[in-house]
Amino acid sequence: MVTSGFLRAGGEPNVPPLAPPGPTWSFDEADEQAHGFLVSVAGERTMPRYLDDPVEHARANGLMLLFSEGVAASFETYLARMPAPRVEAWRDLIAGGASSEAFGPLTLQEQLDERQVSDALQKGRKQRVINLLVGAAVTIVVVIGGVVLWNQFLVEEGRTSGAFRFEGDDEPPALAAREGGPPVANEVLTTGLADTVAVAAGEGEEVDRITVAPLIDFPFAPGDVRASLFQYAGSGHVVFVGPEGFTDTACLRASVVTAGLRPLDTVTTGPCTQPVGRPASVGCVGPTAVLLDLRIPSGEVQLPEGGSGFAEAVRLQVVGDDPEYEVLTLRGTIEVGGDEAVDVPRFGGEIDAEIEFDLGGGRVGTCTITGDLPGAG
């Protein structure tokens, strides 16, 4: 593949056309012209998704990486004919989220403002050093006083449970699997897998190879897969809901972790080149949903390396497989704020029954109960 310009596919030079002079376009005309300009800039580059709003289309497909000085100058002729709201939206996007009144060099007033800000920052740094020294001394006094006060006057019971609470977990799994009715997701225990993490393949420290991968390199678009916690067969389970057929191609991973991110249980399912943890018991599977068992302790856990912890969060991943990357994942985390535990919703059904999971965000998945109970993996 021949490229011309950063991340631009195709062999043609990146010289987008100029907009001819004329009256102000309507909103629809402005959006149509903007889409045409983006197509010209992107060349043969594949778009992972198409959005009617050209501003969101450019943001979702990472097209602002292609806006060199020459491209921005060409686009200025389009902005000259757009309605004011469209101009403002584009300037915000091109400026990286901060509104700017013009492309190109800073005005004299802006340069003066920058020098004034720089001088103020330098004075602020000196004052900050002084404040830090004073603050450190005050903090030491406060901490010592607080410890003495705590030991002498305050008594608090130790924590006894983690962030997730289950009911009726003493029932036999086969009986518990049929009890509870249809699943009703708890919004607090539901999340989308939208955080992209990519580490380029190669030598050296992993932290030095962290990169921003094009969205098309990931197995799914951010947010296309959602997940939620449930109680099934007397045990914790996580359900993944995604596009049609994703359960055949996706490598899925879930980990129960402490507040310090120490994993207490990790399961993997799907076509994974490097499975981590144990194979999950698949309690329900279909083209748009899959249910995996998770060992989520409700009480305190003694850690092998010493100390103890509680189940505070569940980390979720869709793991990509690309030789150009050592790590390529979409991630999400289910966690509960504060010290209060949250009830995990319970559901049940007979073997071969079709179950529907509505996780919000337009994601509804169905699967068929397999009869594979927890503890089989």
C-alpha positions in Angstrom: 0.0 0.0 0.0 1.5 3.3 -1.1 0.8 6.2 1.3 1.0 9.9 0.9 0.8 11.9 4.1 0.5 10.6 7.7 -1.9 7.6 7.7 -3.3 8.5 4.3 -3.9 5.6 1.9 -3.3 5.8 -1.8 -0.6 7.1 -4.1 -2.2 10.4 -5.1 -0.7 13.6 -3.6 -2.7 15.1 -0.7 -3.8 18.3 -2.4 -7.5 18.9 -1.6 -9.5 21.2 -3.8 -10.4 24.8 -2.8 -14.0 25.9 -2.3 -15.0 28.4 -5.0 -16.1 31.9 -3.7 -19.8 32.4 -3.2 -22.6 32.9 -0.8 -22.9 31.1 2.6 -24.0 27.5 2.2 -27.0 26.0 4.1 -26.3 23.6 6.9 -26.9 20.6 4.7 -24.8 22.0 1.9 -22.0 22.8 4.4 -22.0 19.2 5.7 -22.1 17.8 2.2 -19.1 19.9 1.1 -17.2 19.0 4.3 -17.8 15.2 3.7 -16.5 15.7 0.1 -13.4 17.4 1.4 -12.7 14.6 4.0 -13.0 12.0 1.2 -10.4 13.9 -0.8 -8.1 14.2 2.2 -8.4 10.5 3.2 -7.8 9.1 -0.2 -8.2 5.3 -0.3 -8.0 5.1 3.5 -10.7 2.7 4.9 -13.2 4.3 7.3 -14.3 2.0 10.2 -17.6 3.9 10.4 -19.6 6.6 8.6 -21.4 9.3 10.5 -23.7 11.9 9.0 -22.2 14.7 11.1 -18.9 15.4 9.3 -17.3 16.7 12.5 -18.1 13.5 14.4 -17.1 11.5 11.3 -13.7 13.1 11.3 -13.3 12.6 15.0 -14.4 8.9 15.0 -12.1 8.0 12.1 -9.0 9.9 13.3 -9.0 12.1 10.2 -7.7 15.1 12.0 -4.3 13.4 12.0 -4.3 14.2 8.2 -4.8 18.0 8.6 -1.4 19.3 7.7 -0.8 23.0 7.3 -1.6 22.8 3.6 -4.8 20.8 4.3 -5.9 23.3 6.9 -5.3 26.2 4.6 -7.4 24.6 1.9 -10.2 23.9 4.4 -10.2 27.6 5.4 -11.8 28.3 2.0 -14.7 26.0 3.0 -15.1 27.6 6.4 -15.4 30.9 4.7 -18.7 29.8 3.2 -20.1 27.8 6.2 -22.8 29.0 8.7 -21.3 30.3 11.9 -22.2 27.3 14.1 -20.5 24.9 11.7 -17.4 27.1 11.6 -17.2 27.1 15.4 -17.6 23.3 15.6 -14.8 22.8 13.0 -12.5 25.3 14.7 -13.0 23.5 18.0 -12.1 20.1 16.5 -9.1 21.4 14.5 -7.8 23.2 17.6 -8.0 20.0 19.6 -11.1 21.0 21.6 -10.1 24.6 22.3 -11.9 27.2 20.1 -9.6 29.3 17.9 -10.6 32.2 15.7 -8.2 31.6 12.8 -5.7 29.1 11.4 -2.1 30.0 10.9 0.3 32.1 13.0 -0.8 33.8 16.3 -1.8 37.4 16.2 0.3 40.0 17.9 -2.2 40.2 20.8 -2.1 36.4 21.1 1.7 36.4 21.2 1.6 39.1 24.0 -1.0 37.0 25.9 1.3 34.0 25.6 4.3 35.9 27.0 2.2 37.2 29.9 1.0 33.7 30.6 4.6 32.4 30.5 5.8 35.1 33.0 2.9 34.3 35.3 3.7 30.6 35.2 7.3 31.2 36.1 6.3 33.3 39.1 3.7 30.7 40.0 6.4 27.9 40.0 8.6 29.8 42.5 5.6 30.4 44.7 4.6 26.8 44.4 8.0 25.6 45.7 7.6 27.8 48.7 4.0 26.6 49.2 5.1 22.9 49.0 7.7 23.3 51.6 5.3 25.0 54.0 2.5 22.5 53.1 4.8 19.6 53.8 5.6 20.8 57.3 1.9 21.4 58.0 1.0 18.0 56.6 3.5 16.2 58.9 2.0 18.0 61.9 -1.6 17.2 60.9 -0.8 13.5 60.1 0.9 13.0 63.5 -2.0 14.7 65.3 -4.6 12.7 63.3 -2.9 9.4 64.1 -2.9 10.2 67.8 -6.5 11.3 67.7 -7.6 8.2 65.8 -5.9 5.9 68.2 -7.3 7.6 71.3 -10.8 8.5 70.4 -12.0 6.7 67.3 -12.9 3.0 66.9 -14.2 1.6 63.5 -15.1 -1.9 62.6 -12.9 -3.5 59.9 -14.4 -4.0 56.5 -16.0 -7.3 55.9 -17.2 -7.4 52.3 -16.2 -6.3 48.8 -18.0 -4.2 46.3 -20.4 -6.9 45.0 -23.1 -8.6 47.0 -24.8 -11.9 46.2 -27.9 -13.6 47.6 -28.8 -17.2 48.1 -25.3 -18.5 47.1 -25.8 -21.6 49.3 -28.3 -23.2 46.9 -27.1 -26.1 44.7 -25.9 -24.6 41.3 -28.4 -26.7 39.3 -31.3 -25.4 41.3 -30.0 -21.8 41.4 -29.5 -21.8 37.7 -33.3 -22.1 37.2 -34.3 -19.4 39.7 -34.5 -15.7 39.4 -36.5 -14.9 36.2 -35.2 -13.0 33.2 -32.1 -10.8 33.5 -32.4 -7.1 34.4 -29.1 -5.3 34.1 -28.0 -2.9 36.8 -26.6 0.3 35.2 -24.0 0.6 37.9 -22.6 -2.8 37.0 -22.7 -2.2 33.2 -20.0 -0.7 31.0 -18.9 -0.4 27.4 -15.5 -1.6 26.2 -14.3 1.7 24.8 -10.8 2.3 26.1 -8.2 1.6 23.4 -4.8 0.3 24.5 -2.0 -0.5 22.0 1.6 -1.4 22.4 3.7 -1.7 19.3 5.7 -4.9 18.7 9.5 -4.5 19.1 12.3 -4.3 21.6 12.8 -2.1 24.6 10.6 -1.1 27.4 6.9 -1.6 26.9 6.0 1.9 28.2 8.2 3.4 25.4 6.1 1.4 22.8 2.7 2.6 23.8 1.1 4.0 20.7 -2.2 5.4 19.3 -3.4 2.7 16.9 -5.9 3.5 14.1 -9.4 2.4 15.1 -9.6 0.1 12.1 -6.8 -2.0 13.6 -8.9 -3.0 16.6 -11.2 -6.0 16.4 -14.3 -3.8 17.0 -15.1 -0.1 17.3 -15.0 1.3 20.8 -18.3 0.8 22.5 -19.5 -1.9 20.1 -19.2 -4.5 22.9 -20.8 -3.9 26.4 -20.7 -6.0 29.5 -22.6 -6.4 32.8 -22.4 -8.5 36.0 -25.1 -11.0 37.0 -25.7 -13.8 39.4 -26.4 -17.1 37.8 -26.3 -20.7 39.2 -25.3 -19.2 42.6 -22.1 -17.6 41.2 -20.9 -14.4 39.7 -21.1 -14.2 35.9 -20.2 -11.5 33.3 -22.2 -11.2 30.0 -20.6 -9.7 26.9 -23.1 -8.3 24.3 -21.9 -7.2 20.9 -22.5 -7.2 17.1 -24.0 -10.2 15.3 -21.5 -13.1 15.2 -18.9 -11.5 17.5 -18.9 -14.5 19.9 -17.3 -16.6 17.1 -14.4 -14.2 16.5 -13.7 -12.3 19.7 -11.1 -13.2 22.3 -12.7 -12.1 25.5 -11.1 -11.8 29.0 -12.4 -10.8 32.4 -10.6 -10.3 35.7 -11.8 -9.8 39.2 -9.4 -7.4 40.9 -8.7 -5.7 44.2 -8.4 -2.0 44.7 -4.7 -2.4 44.0 -5.5 -4.2 40.7 -4.4 -7.6 42.1 -6.3 -10.2 40.1 -8.3 -12.7 42.1 -9.7 -14.6 39.1 -9.2 -14.3 35.4 -11.1 -16.1 32.6 -10.6 -16.2 28.9 -12.9 -17.5 26.1 -12.9 -17.4 22.3 -10.1 -17.8 19.7 -7.2 -16.4 21.7 -3.6 -16.8 20.7 -2.4 -16.2 24.2 -5.1 -17.2 26.8 -4.7 -15.8 30.3 -6.1 -17.3 33.4 -8.5 -20.3 33.3 -11.0 -21.3 30.6 -14.4 -19.9 31.5 -17.6 -22.0 32.0 -19.9 -20.7 29.3 -23.4 -20.6 30.8 -25.1 -19.1 27.8 -24.0 -18.4 24.3 -25.5 -17.0 21.1 -24.5 -14.8 18.1 -24.8 -11.6 20.1 -24.2 -12.6 23.7 -22.0 -14.9 25.8 -22.1 -15.5 29.6 -18.9 -16.4 31.5 -18.6 -17.5 35.1 -16.4 -15.4 37.5 -15.3 -16.3 41.0 -16.1 -13.1 42.8 -15.5 -13.5 46.5 -17.8 -11.5 48.7 -15.5 -11.4 51.7 -11.9 -10.7 52.5 -9.2 -12.7 50.6 -5.8 -13.5 51.8 -3.2 -12.8 49.1 -0.4 -15.3 48.3 2.2 -12.5 48.4 0.9 -11.4 51.8 -1.8 -9.1 53.1 -5.4 -9.2 52.1 -7.9 -7.6 49.7 -11.5 -7.5 48.5 -13.1 -7.9 45.1 -13.5 -4.2 44.1 -13.8 -4.2 40.3 -14.0 -6.4 37.2 -11.7 -5.5 34.3 -12.9 -6.5 30.8 -11.1 -6.8 27.5 -11.6 -7.7 23.9 -8.1 -8.8 22.8 -7.0 -8.2 19.2 -4.5 -10.3 17.3 -2.2 -8.2 15.0 1.6 -8.9 14.5 2.3 -5.2 14.5 1.2 -4.9 18.1 2.3 -6.6 21.3 -0.9 -5.5 22.9 -4.1 -4.4 21.1 -7.2 -4.3 23.3 -10.5 -2.6 23.9 -11.1 -2.3 27.7 -13.7 -1.4 30.2 -14.0 -1.6 34.0 -17.0 -2.3 36.2 -16.5 -0.8 39.6 -18.5 0.6 42.5 -17.7 3.9 44.1 -17.6 4.3 47.9 -17.5 1.6 50.5 -21.1 0.3 50.0 -21.6 -3.1 48.3 -24.0 -3.3 45.3 -26.5 -6.2 44.8 -25.6 -8.2 41.7 -28.9 -8.9 39.8 -29.9 -12.6 39.6 -31.5 -14.5 36.7 -32.2 -18.1 35.7 -33.7 -20.3 33.1 -34.0 -23.9 31.9 -31.4 -25.5 29.6 -31.9 -24.5 25.9 -34.0 -21.5 26.9 -33.2 -18.3 24.9 -32.3 -15.4 27.2 -32.2 -11.7 26.2 -29.8 -9.2 27.8 -30.6 -5.5 27.3 -27.4 -3.6 28.4 -28.5 -0.2 27.2 -26.7 2.0 24.7 -28.6 0.2 22.0 -26.9 -3.2 22.8 -29.4 -6.1 23.2 -28.0 -9.6 22.9 -29.5 -13.1 23.0 -28.0 -16.4 23.9 -29.1 -20.0 24.7 -28.5 -21.5 28.2 -26.0 -24.3 27.9 -26.2 -26.0 31.2 -22.5 -25.5 31.8 -22.4 -24.6 35.5 -19.6 -22.8 37.4 -16.7 -24.9 38.5 -16.4 -26.9 35.4 -13.4 -24.9 34.2 
